[in-house]
Amino acid sequence: MHSAALVWPEKFRLGITLLTAFRSWVSLNLLLFGDILSIGNSDVWQNVAIAVLMLAGVGLYYKELLFFTFAPPQG
């Protein structure tokens, strides 16, 4: 069985649970998507630092990642 078939019903369960718990579409919308006006400079710099670290990791292991992407049985 494909893993998406197992995860898909759980997403519906989570959605129904959140809707019944919050009882308000506005608070549920803020919980799921956040509020762009509440992002500060420190949040932006933290995301930039994480992005740089992730790109450095991908750059460091690029050949291995490329190999395992196109030759999964050897992984």
Secondary structure, 3 states (H helix, E strand, C coil): CCHHHHHHHHHHHHHHHHHHHHCCHHHHHHHHHCCHHHCCHHHHHHHHHHHHHHHHHHHHCHHHHHHHHHCHHHC
